Amino acid sequence: MAGSNGKQKTVRDMVLSLGLIGIAVAVIYVFIPHDDSAPDIKKVDYRVELLTARRAAAYPVAAPEGLSGSWKATSVRFRGDQFDAWHLGFQAPDGGYVQIEQSTQKPSTFIGEASQGGAATKTTQVIDGRTWTRYTGGRYDALVLAGKGSTTVVAGTGSFAQLTQMAGALRMA
């Protein structure tokens, strides 16, 4: 029976080692911060870019006026060298995303990119005197306004009610 004592020590040592590893993992879990909440998205001021775009673009550039303070501008850019492309992104009050995209690019290409694969529906709606066409099926739902020389797309993960609210707040200058 001389060999059985060695096996007992091996099992006991393994259990003690696993216990120490468990204690180390628990200490690491407790003392390393972990936050599962959504990150706070930084608000951007788009006034300078809007003025620049309105001076340089070949079309009236759209931006919202009169939205509540719960809408947070999160991204803005104007690319005059890429079809006078205007982008303005917002975090909606419920956390969804709504963007305004405008461009002189060929409408079929531009709408596909702005809606990330959306397809036109037979549904149109008049918002603030303009007729918008609904697009669905892509990553984003969208409202599209075909203009003379440019196309405006209001798209995002927000509901059609939020897209409509944004489209209604747009002022083009």
C-alpha positions as CSV (number, residue, x, y, z in Angstrom):
1,M,0.0,0.0,0.0
2,A,3.0,2.2,-0.3
3,G,1.9,3.6,-3.7
4,S,-1.6,4.8,-2.7
5,N,-0.3,7.6,-0.5
6,G,1.4,9.2,-3.5
7,K,-1.8,9.2,-5.6
8,Q,-3.7,10.9,-2.8
9,K,-1.1,13.7,-2.6
10,T,-1.4,14.2,-6.4
11,V,-5.2,14.6,-6.3
12,R,-5.0,16.8,-3.2
13,D,-2.4,19.0,-4.9
14,M,-4.5,19.3,-8.0
15,V,-7.6,20.3,-6.0
16,L,-5.5,22.9,-4.1
17,S,-4.1,24.3,-7.3
18,L,-7.6,24.6,-8.9
19,G,-8.7,26.4,-5.7
20,L,-5.9,28.9,-5.9
21,I,-6.6,29.6,-9.6
22,G,-10.3,30.1,-8.8
23,I,-9.4,32.6,-6.0
24,A,-7.0,34.5,-8.5
25,V,-9.8,34.7,-11.1
26,A,-12.3,36.0,-8.6
27,V,-9.9,38.7,-7.4
28,I,-9.2,39.7,-11.0
29,Y,-12.9,39.9,-11.8
30,V,-13.7,42.0,-8.7
31,F,-10.8,44.5,-9.2
32,I,-10.8,45.0,-12.9
33,P,-13.5,47.4,-14.0
34,H,-16.1,46.2,-16.5
35,D,-18.9,48.3,-17.7
36,D,-21.6,46.8,-20.0
37,S,-23.5,50.0,-20.6
38,A,-23.4,51.6,-24.0
39,P,-20.5,54.1,-24.5
40,D,-21.4,57.8,-24.3
41,I,-21.2,59.1,-27.9
42,K,-19.6,62.5,-28.3
43,K,-21.7,65.3,-29.7
44,V,-20.2,67.2,-32.6
45,D,-20.7,70.8,-33.7
46,Y,-21.5,70.8,-37.4
47,R,-22.0,74.5,-38.0
48,V,-18.6,75.2,-39.6
49,E,-18.9,72.2,-42.0
50,L,-22.4,73.1,-42.9
51,L,-21.4,76.7,-43.8
52,T,-18.5,75.3,-45.9
53,A,-20.8,72.7,-47.6
54,R,-23.4,75.4,-48.4
55,R,-20.8,77.6,-50.0
56,A,-19.1,74.8,-52.0
57,A,-21.9,72.4,-53.0
58,A,-23.7,72.6,-56.3
59,Y,-27.1,72.0,-54.6
60,P,-28.9,73.4,-51.5
61,V,-27.4,71.5,-48.6
62,A,-29.9,70.1,-46.0
63,A,-29.6,70.4,-42.2
64,P,-32.3,70.1,-39.5
65,E,-33.7,73.1,-37.7
66,G,-35.9,72.9,-34.6
67,L,-35.2,69.4,-33.4
68,S,-35.3,68.9,-29.7
69,G,-32.1,68.8,-27.7
70,S,-32.5,65.0,-27.3
71,W,-31.2,64.6,-30.9
72,K,-27.4,64.5,-30.8
73,A,-25.2,65.2,-33.8
74,T,-22.5,62.5,-33.9
75,S,-20.8,62.8,-37.3
76,V,-20.4,65.3,-40.1
77,R,-18.4,65.5,-43.3
78,F,-18.4,67.2,-46.7
79,R,-16.4,65.8,-49.6
80,G,-16.4,68.2,-52.5
81,D,-14.1,66.0,-54.5
82,Q,-16.6,63.0,-54.2
83,F,-19.8,64.2,-55.9
84,D,-20.2,67.0,-53.3
85,A,-21.1,64.4,-50.8
86,W,-22.7,65.7,-47.6
87,H,-23.2,63.6,-44.5
88,L,-24.7,64.5,-41.1
89,G,-25.4,61.8,-38.6
90,F,-27.5,61.9,-35.4
91,Q,-28.3,59.7,-32.4
92,A,-32.1,59.7,-32.1
93,P,-33.7,60.2,-28.7
94,D,-34.2,56.4,-28.3
95,G,-30.6,55.6,-29.2
96,G,-31.2,54.8,-32.8
97,Y,-29.2,56.3,-35.6
98,V,-30.5,58.7,-38.3
99,Q,-28.3,60.2,-41.1
100,I,-28.8,62.8,-43.8
101,E,-26.9,62.1,-47.0
102,Q,-26.8,64.2,-50.1
103,S,-24.8,63.9,-53.3
104,T,-24.7,64.6,-57.0
105,Q,-23.6,61.0,-57.6
106,K,-25.8,58.8,-59.9
107,P,-29.0,58.2,-57.8
108,S,-29.1,54.4,-58.0
109,T,-25.5,54.1,-56.8
110,F,-25.8,56.8,-54.2
111,I,-29.2,55.5,-52.7
112,G,-27.8,52.0,-52.5
113,E,-24.8,53.1,-50.6
114,A,-26.7,55.6,-48.3
115,S,-29.4,53.0,-47.4
116,Q,-26.9,50.2,-47.4
117,G,-28.8,48.0,-49.8
118,G,-32.4,49.3,-49.5
119,A,-34.9,48.9,-52.3
120,A,-37.7,51.3,-53.3
121,T,-41.2,50.6,-52.1
122,K,-44.3,51.9,-53.7
123,T,-45.0,54.0,-50.6
124,T,-44.4,57.7,-50.9
125,Q,-45.2,60.4,-48.3
126,V,-45.4,64.1,-48.5
127,I,-43.3,65.8,-45.8
128,D,-43.2,69.6,-45.6
129,G,-44.4,69.9,-49.2
130,R,-41.9,67.4,-50.6
131,T,-42.6,63.9,-51.9
132,W,-40.3,61.3,-50.3
133,T,-40.0,57.6,-51.4
134,R,-39.6,54.9,-48.7
135,Y,-36.8,52.4,-49.1
136,T,-36.5,49.2,-47.0
137,G,-34.7,45.9,-47.0
138,G,-31.1,47.2,-46.5
139,R,-29.3,47.7,-43.3
140,Y,-31.1,51.0,-43.0
141,D,-34.6,52.1,-43.8
142,A,-34.7,55.3,-45.8
143,L,-36.6,58.2,-47.1
144,V,-35.4,59.5,-50.5
145,L,-36.0,62.8,-52.1
146,A,-34.9,63.1,-55.8
147,G,-34.0,66.7,-56.6
148,K,-32.7,68.5,-59.6
149,G,-29.0,67.7,-59.7
150,S,-28.8,66.0,-56.3
151,T,-30.4,63.3,-54.2
152,T,-31.2,63.5,-50.5
153,V,-31.5,60.4,-48.3
154,V,-32.6,60.3,-44.7
155,A,-31.7,56.8,-43.5
156,G,-30.8,54.9,-40.4
157,T,-31.8,52.4,-37.8
158,G,-34.4,54.8,-36.4
159,S,-38.1,54.2,-37.0
160,F,-39.9,55.7,-40.0
161,A,-41.5,58.1,-37.6
162,Q,-38.0,59.3,-36.6
163,L,-36.9,59.5,-40.3
164,T,-40.1,61.5,-41.0
165,Q,-39.4,63.8,-38.1
166,M,-35.8,64.4,-39.4
167,A,-37.0,64.9,-43.0
168,G,-39.6,67.4,-41.8
169,A,-37.0,69.4,-39.9
170,L,-34.6,69.7,-42.9
171,R,-34.0,73.2,-44.3
172,M,-32.2,73.4,-47.6
173,A,-30.0,76.4,-48.3
